[in-house]
Amino acid sequence: MFATYLIGLREGLEATLVVSILVAFLVKSQRRDRLPQVWAGVGLAVALSVLFGWLIEYTSTSLLARSDDRELFEAITSVAAVVFVTWMIFWMRRAARTIAGELRGKLTEALAVGSLAVAGMAFLAVIREGLETALIFYSAAQGAAGDSGPLLALIGGIVTAVVLGVLLYASALRINLSKFFTWTGALLILVAAGILKYGVHDFQEAGVLPGLNDLAFDITSVLDPSTWYAALLAGMFNVTPAPTVLETIAWVGYAVPVLLLFLRPARRKPAPTATTTTVTERGADTGAEAEAASTPQRA
């Protein structure tokens, strides 16, 4: 549940910040008449994301009758989710400084075209986050014992993200988004490592990879699976007391290098001659610009 809450919080806040940038731009530009088109695009993106998540679940539970086929499907979606998580956290780290300006530029072009273009632009800005959330949630929730807990945790994370986004927009809350995305990114890398480990296990159960019975170690006597802390580690990062050799290689081989790359200090570019813009437009450029602003710039 913590892993799916984290997914909802991280992805939800990214989507909320994108929407707040679009809304703030329209408000400041005296184009409130286009706000319904933005909300229509956002609503359509949310609806299609939910439909995509349902389709994945339906495919796994209803369309795939054979156990091997189901295991293979879950393994493939797990690998795809890891790819999306990795791309997302590194993309956000790289694009945070420019995303607000890019969104404004695209929205300006859409305003010149018409209402459908505005709705389409808002839809495209949100749908990526929604599809990622559905895929990552499905993969992260595979090892859950119950059905409703992970979903409720995901919804809770999204609701928390929306509340934070509204408070940031209204300038009622200030948080260091750079640190927020760094910490959540690092935790998501560990979650992704667990998803990859789970995917490797599914590949082994489907007969695609060997070594299902070749254990790397067995610390069941120390890490009793029935204890709360063992369940917490298994639920968050898929750390289990008796993993196979390939599972262990996959977990370590992904988590260690990706964490090192993600946490290494970013190269500093020469500061521009003009003063760097920080949080503007009623505090709504909140997100991406606030993250950029939280990193000191030196001339």
Backbone as CSV, one residue per row, in Angstrom:
resi,resn,N_x,N_y,N_z,CA_x,CA_y,CA_z,C_x,C_y,C_z
1,MET,0.826,-1.205,0.000,0.000,0.000,0.000,0.858,1.253,0.000
2,PHE,1.988,1.229,0.701,2.860,2.401,0.691,3.406,2.642,-0.707
3,ALA,3.780,1.569,-1.396,4.330,1.720,-2.750,3.297,2.331,-3.689
4,THR,2.061,1.855,-3.634,1.043,2.398,-4.526,0.637,3.818,-4.109
5,TYR,0.678,4.118,-2.816,0.439,5.497,-2.369,1.514,6.422,-2.933
6,LEU,2.749,5.972,-2.881,3.854,6.769,-3.413,3.696,6.997,-4.909
7,ILE,3.268,5.970,-5.627,3.035,6.105,-7.067,1.954,7.147,-7.337
8,GLY,0.835,7.049,-6.605,-0.238,8.015,-6.784,0.185,9.424,-6.434
9,LEU,0.963,9.582,-5.368,1.421,10.898,-4.937,2.350,11.514,-5.964
10,ARG,3.328,10.752,-6.400,4.325,11.270,-7.339,3.689,11.594,-8.696
11,GLU,3.013,10.626,-9.290,2.410,10.842,-10.607,1.287,11.874,-10.529
12,GLY,0.510,11.817,-9.438,-0.581,12.767,-9.287,-0.097,14.194,-9.154
13,LEU,0.999,14.397,-8.424,1.512,15.754,-8.260,2.079,16.275,-9.577
14,GLU,2.737,15.426,-10.334,3.240,15.860,-11.636,2.082,16.314,-12.520
15,ALA,1.016,15.511,-12.587,-0.131,15.878,-13.406,-0.798,17.150,-12.882
16,THR,-0.910,17.279,-11.562,-1.536,18.457,-10.971,-0.738,19.716,-11.277
17,LEU,0.578,19.618,-11.216,1.412,20.773,-11.521,1.277,21.189,-12.979
18,VAL,1.199,20.211,-13.870,1.008,20.522,-15.290,-0.308,21.265,-15.499
19,VAL,-1.379,20.757,-14.890,-2.687,21.394,-15.033,-2.656,22.803,-14.439
20,SER,-2.000,22.975,-13.298,-1.963,24.291,-12.658,-1.227,25.305,-13.521
21,ILE,-0.197,24.859,-14.230,0.521,25.758,-15.136,-0.400,26.220,-16.264
22,LEU,-1.164,25.286,-16.832,-2.083,25.632,-17.914,-3.172,26.588,-17.427
23,VAL,-3.758,26.277,-16.264,-4.823,27.116,-15.728,-4.290,28.507,-15.402
24,ALA,-3.130,28.586,-14.784,-2.563,29.878,-14.406,-2.276,30.733,-15.639
25,PHE,-1.795,30.095,-16.696,-1.498,30.832,-17.919,-2.771,31.426,-18.517
26,LEU,-3.846,30.653,-18.534,-5.106,31.153,-19.080,-5.675,32.276,-18.212
27,VAL,-5.574,32.123,-16.894,-6.082,33.149,-15.987,-5.318,34.448,-16.171
28,LYS,-4.000,34.360,-16.236,-3.187,35.558,-16.378,-3.371,36.203,-17.744
29,SER,-3.656,35.364,-18.757,-3.836,35.886,-20.114,-5.257,36.360,-20.387
30,GLN,-6.090,36.365,-19.335,-7.485,36.775,-19.484,-8.231,35.905,-20.498
31,ARG,-7.946,34.594,-20.446,-8.633,33.663,-21.346,-9.361,32.601,-20.540
32,ARG,-10.085,33.039,-19.539,-10.841,32.108,-18.713,-11.895,31.348,-19.516
33,ASP,-12.289,31.897,-20.664,-13.284,31.223,-21.478,-12.795,29.887,-22.014
34,ARG,-11.469,29.667,-21.981,-10.905,28.414,-22.465,-10.695,27.388,-21.348
35,LEU,-11.000,27.763,-20.129,-10.820,26.821,-19.023,-11.699,25.575,-19.167
36,PRO,-12.959,25.690,-19.629,-13.756,24.465,-19.804,-13.109,23.462,-20.753
37,GLN,-12.433,23.956,-21.806,-11.763,23.044,-22.733,-10.586,22.332,-22.060
38,VAL,-9.872,23.066,-21.198,-8.769,22.445,-20.464,-9.294,21.338,-19.560
39,TRP,-10.366,21.640,-18.815,-10.919,20.626,-17.909,-11.508,19.457,-18.680
40,ALA,-12.041,19.712,-19.870,-12.561,18.616,-20.690,-11.424,17.693,-21.122
41,GLY,-10.305,18.284,-21.538,-9.150,17.471,-21.923,-8.594,16.680,-20.760
42,VAL,-8.539,17.310,-19.595,-8.048,16.623,-18.402,-8.986,15.482,-18.023
43,GLY,-10.293,15.747,-18.055,-11.259,14.711,-17.712,-11.192,13.515,-18.644
44,LEU,-11.027,13.776,-19.946,-10.911,12.687,-20.913,-9.651,11.870,-20.656
45,ALA,-8.555,12.549,-20.332,-7.303,11.842,-20.041,-7.452,10.944,-18.818
46,VAL,-8.118,11.444,-17.782,-8.334,10.645,-16.570,-9.201,9.434,-16.886
47,ALA,-10.282,9.656,-17.667,-11.182,8.560,-18.000,-10.477,7.470,-18.801
48,LEU,-9.676,7.856,-19.780,-8.958,6.871,-20.585,-7.890,6.149,-19.766
49,SER,-7.296,6.839,-18.807,-6.296,6.197,-17.939,-6.948,5.120,-17.083
50,VAL,-8.124,5.440,-16.540,-8.860,4.442,-15.755,-9.258,3.265,-16.636
51,LEU,-9.703,3.554,-17.854,-10.077,2.488,-18.783,-8.877,1.617,-19.126
52,PHE,-7.721,2.239,-19.302,-6.503,1.482,-19.600,-6.136,0.567,-18.445
53,GLY,-6.245,1.085,-17.213,-5.955,0.257,-16.049,-6.910,-0.916,-15.939
54,TRP,-8.207,-0.651,-16.197,-9.193,-1.739,-16.160,-8.900,-2.768,-17.243
55,LEU,-8.490,-2.306,-18.421,-8.213,-3.217,-19.529,-7.047,-4.141,-19.206
56,ILE,-6.010,-3.611,-18.561,-4.877,-4.447,-18.166,-5.332,-5.523,-17.189
57,GLU,-6.094,-5.108,-16.181,-6.569,-6.052,-15.174,-7.497,-7.092,-15.804
58,TYR,-8.379,-6.654,-16.690,-9.319,-7.566,-17.337,-8.578,-8.571,-18.215
59,THR,-7.563,-8.106,-18.910,-6.769,-9.014,-19.750,-6.116,-10.095,-18.914
60,SER,-5.568,-9.688,-17.764,-4.867,-10.646,-16.914,-5.813,-11.649,-16.264
61,THR,-6.968,-11.188,-15.812,-7.843,-12.052,-15.021,-8.882,-12.808,-15.850
62,SER,-9.274,-12.247,-17.010,-10.377,-12.843,-17.767,-9.986,-13.377,-19.138
63,LEU,-9.088,-12.710,-19.830,-8.753,-13.116,-21.195,-7.670,-14.189,-21.248
64,LEU,-6.828,-14.227,-20.220,-5.735,-15.197,-20.203,-6.124,-16.345,-19.278
65,ALA,-6.489,-17.460,-19.874,-6.959,-18.600,-19.079,-5.807,-19.405,-18.505
66,ARG,-4.758,-19.586,-19.306,-3.633,-20.416,-18.854,-2.762,-19.659,-17.860
67,SER,-2.301,-20.376,-16.849,-1.464,-19.760,-15.825,-0.157,-19.243,-16.412
68,ASP,0.447,-20.002,-17.321,1.710,-19.575,-17.924,1.535,-18.281,-18.713
69,ASP,0.430,-18.170,-19.435,0.171,-16.953,-20.204,-0.011,-15.755,-19.284
70,ARG,-0.686,-15.986,-18.161,-0.905,-14.903,-17.211,0.417,-14.459,-16.583
71,GLU,1.255,-15.421,-16.231,2.556,-15.090,-15.661,3.405,-14.311,-16.664
72,LEU,3.353,-14.724,-17.925,4.132,-14.040,-18.954,3.620,-12.623,-19.160
73,PHE,2.305,-12.445,-19.162,1.716,-11.109,-19.311,2.136,-10.209,-18.157
74,GLU,2.079,-10.718,-16.944,2.464,-9.923,-15.783,3.957,-9.586,-15.823
75,ALA,4.770,-10.520,-16.318,6.206,-10.250,-16.423,6.477,-9.137,-17.415
76,ILE,5.806,-9.170,-18.559,6.017,-8.152,-19.592,5.555,-6.780,-19.093
77,THR,4.393,-6.728,-18.434,3.925,-5.446,-17.908,4.842,-4.926,-16.809
78,SER,5.441,-5.827,-16.040,6.379,-5.406,-14.997,7.608,-4.738,-15.611
79,VAL,8.155,-5.345,-16.647,9.321,-4.771,-17.321,8.960,-3.422,-17.946
80,ALA,7.780,-3.350,-18.577,7.334,-2.086,-19.165,7.180,-1.007,-18.100
81,ALA,6.648,-1.377,-16.934,6.480,-0.417,-15.845,7.823,0.103,-15.359
82,VAL,8.812,-0.762,-15.263,10.151,-0.344,-14.837,10.740,0.641,-15.836
83,VAL,10.548,0.373,-17.123,11.040,1.287,-18.156,10.378,2.650,-18.003
84,PHE,9.059,2.675,-17.783,8.336,3.932,-17.630,8.788,4.684,-16.382
85,VAL,8.949,3.976,-15.263,9.393,4.632,-14.029,10.758,5.267,-14.227
86,THR,11.678,4.516,-14.800,13.038,5.016,-14.995,13.040,6.231,-15.906
87,TRP,12.318,6.124,-17.016,12.254,7.260,-17.941,11.619,8.465,-17.280
88,MET,10.554,8.257,-16.497,9.818,9.351,-15.892,10.666,10.143,-14.904
89,ILE,11.385,9.462,-14.015,12.128,10.188,-12.987,13.311,10.948,-13.582
90,PHE,13.956,10.365,-14.590,15.078,11.067,-15.211,14.581,12.192,-16.117
91,TRP,13.438,11.991,-16.772,12.862,13.046,-17.604,12.470,14.233,-16.747
92,MET,11.840,13.979,-15.609,11.421,15.069,-14.737,12.622,15.829,-14.213
93,ARG,13.685,15.113,-13.915,14.890,15.773,-13.415,15.494,16.690,-14.470
94,ARG,15.442,16.258,-15.729,16.055,17.022,-16.813,15.165,18.162,-17.300
95,ALA,13.847,17.916,-17.352,12.940,18.866,-17.993,12.297,19.847,-17.026
96,ALA,12.564,19.720,-15.726,11.859,20.543,-14.740,12.048,22.034,-14.993
97,ARG,13.220,22.438,-15.463,13.505,23.852,-15.629,12.807,24.460,-16.841
98,THR,12.389,23.654,-17.767,11.844,24.189,-19.023,10.395,23.810,-19.284
99,ILE,9.840,22.911,-18.476,8.513,22.394,-18.790,7.445,23.480,-18.755
100,ALA,7.541,24.429,-17.819,6.520,25.470,-17.729,6.511,26.324,-18.990
101,GLY,7.684,26.721,-19.451,7.764,27.525,-20.662,7.273,26.774,-21.883
102,GLU,7.607,25.489,-21.967,7.154,24.688,-23.100,5.635,24.549,-23.110
103,LEU,5.053,24.335,-21.931,3.598,24.214,-21.856,2.911,25.514,-22.258
104,ARG,3.452,26.638,-21.819,2.861,27.919,-22.197,2.935,28.134,-23.701
105,GLY,4.094,27.765,-24.281,4.246,27.936,-25.717,3.253,27.094,-26.501
106,LYS,3.090,25.836,-26.081,2.142,24.956,-26.759,0.707,25.432,-26.569
107,LEU,0.397,25.936,-25.378,-0.955,26.420,-25.127,-1.241,27.682,-25.936
108,THR,-0.253,28.535,-26.112,-0.423,29.723,-26.948,-0.757,29.336,-28.377
109,GLU,-0.047,28.335,-28.886,-0.324,27.858,-30.240,-1.725,27.243,-30.320
110,ALA,-2.110,26.507,-29.292,-3.434,25.887,-29.286,-4.538,26.936,-29.234
111,LEU,-4.335,28.026,-28.485,-5.330,29.089,-28.401,-5.562,29.725,-29.763
112,ALA,-4.504,29.802,-30.544,-4.631,30.403,-31.875,-5.402,29.496,-32.830
113,VAL,-5.403,28.188,-32.572,-6.080,27.236,-33.442,-7.562,27.124,-33.105
114,GLY,-7.875,26.972,-31.806,-9.277,26.849,-31.432,-9.478,26.027,-30.188
115,SER,-10.741,25.847,-29.789,-11.074,25.179,-28.535,-10.670,23.709,-28.541
116,LEU,-10.829,23.031,-29.687,-10.450,21.625,-29.746,-8.951,21.450,-29.538
117,ALA,-8.178,22.365,-30.061,-6.730,22.295,-29.884,-6.353,22.496,-28.419
118,VAL,-7.064,23.380,-27.726,-6.800,23.601,-26.298,-7.115,22.335,-25.506
119,ALA,-8.278,21.728,-25.793,-8.645,20.492,-25.107,-7.651,19.378,-25.421
120,GLY,-7.225,19.288,-26.680,-6.257,18.271,-27.071,-4.914,18.466,-26.404
121,MET,-4.492,19.735,-26.282,-3.221,20.014,-25.630,-3.263,19.624,-24.153
122,ALA,-4.371,19.949,-23.473,-4.516,19.563,-22.067,-4.575,18.050,-21.930
123,PHE,-5.267,17.405,-22.850,-5.364,15.942,-22.831,-3.982,15.304,-22.953
124,LEU,-3.188,15.750,-23.906,-1.861,15.169,-24.116,-0.928,15.450,-22.944
125,ALA,-1.121,16.593,-22.278,-0.263,16.937,-21.150,-0.507,16.041,-19.947
126,VAL,-1.717,15.462,-19.847,-2.082,14.670,-18.672,-2.094,13.176,-18.956
127,ILE,-2.395,12.783,-20.189,-2.600,11.364,-20.477,-1.347,10.544,-20.215
128,ARG,-0.176,11.109,-20.462,1.059,10.353,-20.221,1.172,9.951,-18.763
129,GLU,0.894,10.912,-17.875,0.957,10.606,-16.444,-0.081,9.547,-16.071
130,GLY,-1.275,9.648,-16.674,-2.327,8.705,-16.351,-2.017,7.290,-16.790
131,LEU,-1.513,7.130,-18.017,-1.179,5.794,-18.511,-0.021,5.199,-17.715
132,GLU,0.962,6.022,-17.391,2.075,5.553,-16.558,1.557,5.062,-15.211
133,THR,0.674,5.847,-14.601,0.147,5.483,-13.289,-0.574,4.143,-13.337
134,ALA,-1.400,3.947,-14.368,-2.157,2.700,-14.485,-1.224,1.505,-14.639
135,LEU,-0.218,1.641,-15.486,0.693,0.527,-15.732,1.556,0.225,-14.513
136,ILE,2.103,1.263,-13.910,2.970,1.068,-12.743,2.169,0.518,-11.568
137,PHE,0.948,1.034,-11.393,0.101,0.536,-10.299,-0.191,-0.944,-10.473
138,TYR,-0.556,-1.350,-11.674,-0.863,-2.755,-11.914,0.334,-3.634,-11.564
139,SER,1.514,-3.221,-11.983,2.711,-4.022,-11.723,3.076,-4.023,-10.247
140,ALA,2.939,-2.876,-9.586,3.309,-2.800,-8.173,2.343,-3.553,-7.286
141,ALA,1.089,-3.690,-7.715,0.069,-4.318,-6.877,-0.033,-5.821,-7.073
142,GLN,0.806,-6.401,-7.942,0.682,-7.826,-8.229,0.902,-8.699,-7.005
143,GLY,1.814,-8.291,-6.139,2.113,-9.126,-4.983,1.236,-8.858,-3.777
144,ALA,0.235,-8.006,-3.922,-0.617,-7.660,-2.781,-1.534,-8.818,-2.424
145,ALA,-1.749,-8.971,-1.121,-2.597,-10.065,-0.648,-4.075,-9.763,-0.859
146,GLY,-4.450,-8.478,-0.749,-5.849,-8.108,-0.913,-6.086,-7.388,-2.218
147,ASP,-7.360,-7.068,-2.486,-7.715,-6.418,-3.733,-7.910,-4.914,-3.585
148,SER,-8.466,-4.476,-2.475,-8.858,-3.077,-2.337,-7.769,-2.198,-1.733
149,GLY,-6.880,-2.754,-0.918,-5.877,-1.946,-0.224,-4.998,-1.125,-1.156
150,PRO,-4.326,-1.742,-2.135,-3.472,-0.967,-3.044,-4.230,0.098,-3.813
151,LEU,-5.465,-0.209,-4.241,-6.253,0.772,-4.990,-6.613,1.963,-4.112
152,LEU,-7.010,1.695,-2.871,-7.335,2.787,-1.957,-6.093,3.635,-1.665
153,ALA,-4.945,2.976,-1.545,-3.707,3.715,-1.308,-3.355,4.588,-2.509
154,LEU,-3.549,4.061,-3.714,-3.296,4.850,-4.927,-4.194,6.074,-4.967
155,ILE,-5.490,5.874,-4.705,-6.434,6.991,-4.703,-6.051,8.008,-3.631
156,GLY,-5.618,7.501,-2.462,-5.177,8.406,-1.405,-3.984,9.233,-1.828
157,GLY,-3.031,8.625,-2.538,-1.880,9.366,-3.028,-2.273,10.431,-4.029
158,ILE,-3.213,10.098,-4.924,-3.661,11.069,-5.921,-4.398,12.222,-5.258
159,VAL,-5.262,11.904,-4.280,-5.990,12.951,-3.564,-5.015,13.868,-2.828
160,THR,-4.011,13.290,-2.179,-2.998,14.099,-1.504,-2.293,15.016,-2.492
161,ALA,-1.962,14.475,-3.678,-1.286,15.271,-4.700,-2.156,16.437,-5.167
162,VAL,-3.447,16.180,-5.345,-4.355,17.246,-5.785,-4.451,18.338,-4.729
163,VAL,-4.556,17.934,-3.463,-4.622,18.916,-2.373,-3.348,19.756,-2.337
164,LEU,-2.194,19.110,-2.450,-0.928,19.846,-2.468,-0.869,20.799,-3.656
165,GLY,-1.323,20.322,-4.819,-1.308,21.172,-6.001,-2.190,22.391,-5.852
166,VAL,-3.380,22.219,-5.276,-4.285,23.355,-5.065,-3.669,24.352,-4.093
167,LEU,-3.074,23.863,-3.025,-2.450,24.758,-2.038,-1.262,25.501,-2.645
168,LEU,-0.484,24.812,-3.480,0.624,25.477,-4.152,0.111,26.544,-5.116
169,TYR,-0.947,26.229,-5.830,-1.534,27.183,-6.774,-2.017,28.434,-6.056
170,ALA,-2.621,28.228,-4.903,-3.156,29.355,-4.140,-2.092,30.040,-3.298
171,SER,-0.849,29.602,-3.439,0.272,30.159,-2.658,0.061,29.991,-1.164
172,ALA,-0.748,29.010,-0.784,-0.977,28.744,0.634,0.049,27.769,1.193
173,LEU,0.868,27.208,0.325,1.843,26.224,0.762,3.097,26.366,-0.085
174,ARG,4.235,26.265,0.561,5.498,26.270,-0.167,6.304,25.055,0.284
175,ILE,6.701,24.246,-0.667,7.553,23.104,-0.366,8.713,23.096,-1.333
176,ASN,9.797,22.497,-0.905,10.964,22.368,-1.766,10.724,21.193,-2.710
177,LEU,10.234,21.505,-3.903,9.875,20.449,-4.842,11.092,19.701,-5.365
178,SER,12.238,20.362,-5.367,13.452,19.674,-5.797,13.759,18.501,-4.870
179,LYS,13.692,18.758,-3.561,13.928,17.681,-2.596,12.809,16.650,-2.639
180,PHE,11.575,17.130,-2.828,10.447,16.207,-2.895,10.631,15.212,-4.035
181,PHE,10.939,15.711,-5.228,11.087,14.824,-6.368,12.346,13.968,-6.252
182,THR,13.371,14.464,-5.570,14.575,13.651,-5.368,14.281,12.472,-4.447
183,TRP,13.621,12.736,-3.312,13.321,11.664,-2.362,12.324,10.667,-2.942
184,THR,11.257,11.170,-3.551,10.278,10.244,-4.123,10.864,9.491,-5.310
185,GLY,11.752,10.154,-6.064,12.401,9.468,-7.173,13.267,8.316,-6.691
186,ALA,14.029,8.552,-5.611,14.877,7.495,-5.064,14.038,6.325,-4.550
187,LEU,12.937,6.642,-3.864,12.057,5.575,-3.377,11.418,4.814,-4.540
188,LEU,11.037,5.534,-5.590,10.436,4.869,-6.741,11.431,3.970,-7.461
189,ILE,12.699,4.320,-7.425,13.716,3.440,-8.020,13.751,2.113,-7.272
190,LEU,13.656,2.167,-5.946,13.620,0.934,-5.160,12.334,0.156,-5.425
191,VAL,11.218,0.887,-5.574,9.962,0.217,-5.930,10.098,-0.446,-7.298
192,ALA,10.710,0.268,-8.264,10.902,-0.286,-9.604,11.811,-1.504,-9.570
193,ALA,12.830,-1.486,-8.706,13.705,-2.650,-8.581,12.903,-3.863,-8.111
194,GLY,11.979,-3.628,-7.172,11.120,-4.712,-6.714,10.186,-5.207,-7.807
195,ILE,9.662,-4.272,-8.620,8.796,-4.672,-9.735,9.578,-5.509,-10.740
196,LEU,10.826,-5.112,-11.021,11.661,-5.883,-11.947,11.935,-7.270,-11.390
197,LYS,12.216,-7.340,-10.097,12.447,-8.633,-9.448,11.206,-9.516,-9.564
198,TYR,10.051,-8.918,-9.359,8.795,-9.662,-9.493,8.606,-10.134,-10.932
199,GLY,8.966,-9.265,-11.901,8.859,-9.644,-13.303,9.758,-10.809,-13.659
200,VAL,10.985,-10.801,-13.131,11.897,-11.913,-13.371,11.326,-13.206,-12.803
201,HIS,10.732,-13.117,-11.616,10.110,-14.303,-11.013,8.977,-14.824,-11.892
202,ASP,8.184,-13.905,-12.459,7.103,-14.325,-13.356,7.655,-14.982,-14.626
203,PHE,8.726,-14.443,-15.153,9.364,-15.061,-16.313,9.832,-16.482,-15.982
204,GLN,10.344,-16.655,-14.767,10.785,-17.988,-14.349,9.595,-18.928,-14.195
205,GLU,8.506,-18.436,-13.613,7.335,-19.287,-13.452,6.693,-19.629,-14.802
206,ALA,6.836,-18.735,-15.781,6.296,-19.001,-17.107,7.199,-19.906,-17.936
207,GLY,8.382,-20.210,-17.411,9.312,-21.082,-18.122,10.180,-20.375,-19.131
208,VAL,10.128,-19.044,-19.160,10.960,-18.288,-20.103,12.395,-18.199,-19.600
209,LEU,12.553,-18.008,-18.292,13.876,-17.952,-17.680,14.071,-19.155,-16.768
210,PRO,15.296,-19.648,-16.670,15.557,-20.806,-15.798,15.807,-20.373,-14.361
211,GLY,16.038,-21.345,-13.496,16.496,-21.081,-12.135,15.420,-20.774,-11.130
212,LEU,14.197,-21.264,-11.345,13.126,-20.971,-10.410,13.411,-21.531,-9.018
213,ASN,14.125,-22.635,-8.952,14.427,-23.267,-7.662,15.851,-23.012,-7.179
214,ASP,16.590,-22.165,-7.892,17.958,-21.840,-7.497,17.937,-20.584,-6.629
215,LEU,17.959,-20.784,-5.313,17.875,-19.660,-4.394,19.238,-19.019,-4.189
216,ALA,19.248,-17.691,-4.155,20.491,-16.970,-3.866,20.837,-17.100,-2.389
217,PHE,19.819,-17.053,-1.540,19.995,-17.238,-0.089,18.615,-17.497,0.499
218,ASP,18.603,-17.912,1.738,17.350,-18.157,2.451,17.513,-17.694,3.892
219,ILE,16.919,-16.542,4.194,17.014,-15.973,5.544,15.631,-15.962,6.199
220,THR,14.837,-16.980,5.881,13.485,-17.057,6.438,13.502,-17.089,7.956
221,SER,14.542,-17.710,8.523,14.636,-17.782,9.982,14.866,-16.417,10.610
222,VAL,15.465,-15.501,9.834,15.739,-14.145,10.336,14.621,-13.189,9.920
223,LEU,14.190,-13.294,8.658,13.149,-12.420,8.125,11.885,-13.250,7.897
224,ASP,11.158,-13.457,8.976,9.949,-14.279,8.931,8.888,-13.593,8.072
225,PRO,8.435,-14.228,6.980,7.447,-13.590,6.099,6.144,-13.217,6.791
226,SER,5.848,-13.834,7.945,4.593,-13.542,8.638,4.665,-12.284,9.498
227,THR,5.861,-11.707,9.688,6.004,-10.507,10.511,5.604,-9.268,9.723
228,TRP,5.284,-8.201,10.452,4.835,-6.966,9.797,5.957,-6.312,9.010
229,TYR,7.198,-6.358,9.556,8.296,-5.694,8.860,8.689,-6.445,7.593
230,ALA,8.554,-7.759,7.605,8.829,-8.523,6.388,7.767,-8.219,5.331
231,ALA,6.512,-8.106,5.773,5.448,-7.751,4.836,5.641,-6.347,4.281
232,LEU,6.152,-5.435,5.135,6.400,-4.064,4.693,7.488,-4.021,3.623
233,LEU,8.591,-4.747,3.863,9.677,-4.784,2.885,9.234,-5.438,1.580
234,ALA,8.457,-6.504,1.713,7.976,-7.195,0.517,6.998,-6.328,-0.259
235,GLY,6.128,-5.605,0.451,5.139,-4.782,-0.227,5.733,-3.546,-0.867
236,MET,6.735,-2.940,-0.208,7.322,-1.713,-0.730,8.333,-1.987,-1.830
237,PHE,9.281,-2.876,-1.548,10.416,-3.048,-2.451,10.589,-4.485,-2.930
238,ASN,9.607,-5.358,-2.621,9.666,-6.773,-3.005,10.940,-7.452,-2.490
239,VAL,11.349,-7.077,-1.298,12.477,-7.739,-0.641,11.930,-8.969,0.074
240,THR,12.325,-10.154,-0.377,11.818,-11.406,0.176,12.961,-12.208,0.790
241,PRO,12.656,-13.088,1.751,13.719,-13.817,2.446,14.358,-14.931,1.644
242,ALA,13.740,-15.374,0.551,14.298,-16.493,-0.219,14.178,-16.232,-1.726
243,PRO,14.915,-15.244,-2.249,14.829,-14.940,-3.679,15.698,-15.883,-4.504
244,THR,15.388,-15.987,-5.779,16.232,-16.782,-6.666,17.472,-15.979,-7.050
245,VAL,18.409,-16.654,-7.652,19.651,-15.990,-8.067,19.357,-14.892,-9.081
246,LEU,18.539,-15.197,-10.076,18.235,-14.207,-11.108,17.452,-13.018,-10.550
247,GLU,16.556,-13.272,-9.614,15.819,-12.183,-8.978,16.776,-11.239,-8.265
248,THR,17.723,-11.814,-7.525,18.682,-10.998,-6.788,19.562,-10.194,-7.728
249,ILE,20.022,-10.828,-8.789,20.852,-10.119,-9.775,20.068,-8.966,-10.391
250,ALA,18.794,-9.207,-10.725,17.975,-8.166,-11.336,17.766,-6.997,-10.373
251,TRP,17.456,-7.301,-9.096,17.203,-6.238,-8.116,18.439,-5.378,-7.914
252,VAL,19.568,-6.026,-7.629,20.802,-5.285,-7.370,21.306,-4.615,-8.650
253,GLY,21.227,-5.334,-9.768,21.742,-4.803,-11.024,20.987,-3.588,-11.522
254,TYR,19.732,-3.449,-11.104,18.965,-2.254,-11.468,19.103,-1.160,-10.404
255,ALA,18.868,-1.509,-9.141,18.777,-0.504,-8.085,20.081,0.254,-7.890
256,VAL,21.203,-0.440,-7.840,22.477,0.209,-7.514,22.903,1.217,-8.591
257,PRO,23.054,0.817,-9.855,23.504,1.801,-10.846,22.500,2.928,-11.093
258,VAL,21.202,2.613,-11.081,20.208,3.659,-11.348,20.165,4.662,-10.200
259,LEU,20.260,4.184,-8.963,20.312,5.110,-7.825,21.538,6.004,-7.891
260,LEU,22.683,5.440,-8.234,23.903,6.232,-8.325,23.789,7.295,-9.410
261,LEU,23.227,6.934,-10.547,23.053,7.904,-11.630,22.056,8.999,-11.245
262,PHE,20.990,8.598,-10.565,19.946,9.557,-10.212,20.404,10.529,-9.135
263,LEU,21.164,10.032,-8.163,21.561,10.860,-7.017,22.848,11.628,-7.235
264,ARG,23.549,11.351,-8.322,24.784,12.102,-8.551,24.454,13.573,-8.822
265,PRO,25.318,14.494,-8.382,25.044,15.924,-8.597,24.935,16.244,-10.077
266,ALA,23.931,17.040,-10.417,23.748,17.439,-11.815,24.825,18.438,-12.209
267,ARG,25.222,18.375,-13.458,26.199,19.338,-13.953,25.580,20.723,-14.001
268,ARG,26.320,21.681,-13.486,25.807,23.054,-13.469,26.121,23.734,-14.789
269,LYS,25.074,24.300,-15.393,25.270,25.075,-16.618,25.505,26.528,-16.252
270,PRO,26.208,27.270,-17.112,26.421,28.690,-16.829,25.096,29.413,-16.669
271,ALA,25.027,30.249,-15.663,23.781,30.959,-15.393,23.488,31.936,-16.518
272,PRO,22.217,32.082,-16.933,21.873,33.048,-17.977,22.072,34.469,-17.496
273,THR,22.223,35.382,-18.438,22.472,36.771,-18.074,21.250,37.407,-17.429
274,ALA,20.083,36.967,-17.886,18.851,37.508,-17.293,18.559,36.804,-15.979
275,THR,17.792,37.469,-15.132,17.423,36.885,-13.847,16.535,35.683,-14.059
276,THR,16.826,34.585,-13.376,16.034,33.359,-13.516,14.645,33.555,-12.943
277,THR,13.618,33.218,-13.731,12.237,33.320,-13.270,11.947,32.205,-12.285
278,THR,11.274,32.527,-11.198,10.931,31.489,-10.226,9.438,31.242,-10.262
279,VAL,8.809,31.261,-9.124,7.381,30.930,-9.075,6.583,32.184,-9.382
280,THR,5.794,32.137,-10.461,5.012,33.285,-10.883,3.584,32.844,-11.114
281,GLU,2.804,33.770,-11.642,1.431,33.503,-12.010,0.618,32.888,-10.859
282,ARG,0.395,33.742,-9.828,-0.436,33.356,-8.671,0.087,32.117,-7.977
283,GLY,1.384,31.902,-8.051,1.954,30.751,-7.369,1.684,29.466,-8.069
284,ALA,1.151,29.517,-9.276,0.753,28.273,-9.905,1.831,27.657,-10.716
285,ASP,2.798,28.385,-11.134,3.859,27.747,-11.868,4.598,26.900,-10.886
286,THR,4.060,26.911,-9.665,4.270,25.905,-8.629,5.342,24.945,-8.963
287,GLY,4.910,23.982,-9.727,5.598,22.757,-9.884,6.944,22.802,-10.467
288,ALA,6.973,22.764,-11.809,8.249,22.613,-12.483,9.158,23.779,-12.187
289,GLU,8.614,25.020,-12.191,9.469,26.162,-11.960,9.917,26.227,-10.510
290,ALA,9.059,25.828,-9.594,9.467,25.834,-8.193,10.578,24.852,-7.968
291,GLU,10.527,23.731,-8.654,11.600,22.756,-8.518,12.892,23.325,-9.053
292,ALA,12.791,24.023,-10.201,13.986,24.626,-10.760,14.505,25.727,-9.850
293,ALA,13.578,26.506,-9.284,13.983,27.610,-8.449,14.619,27.155,-7.155
294,SER,14.295,25.965,-6.707,14.829,25.491,-5.431,16.287,25.099,-5.530
295,THR,16.805,24.975,-6.756,18.215,24.690,-6.945,18.961,25.981,-7.134
296,PRO,19.910,26.355,-6.277,20.571,27.642,-6.371,21.274,27.802,-7.703
297,GLN,21.241,29.015,-8.246,21.943,29.380,-9.461,23.063,30.341,-9.095
298,ARG,24.210,30.107,-9.646,25.343,30.979,-9.385,25.832,31.592,-10.694
299,ALA,26.135,32.864,-10.626,26.628,33.547,-11.825,28.064,33.127,-12.090
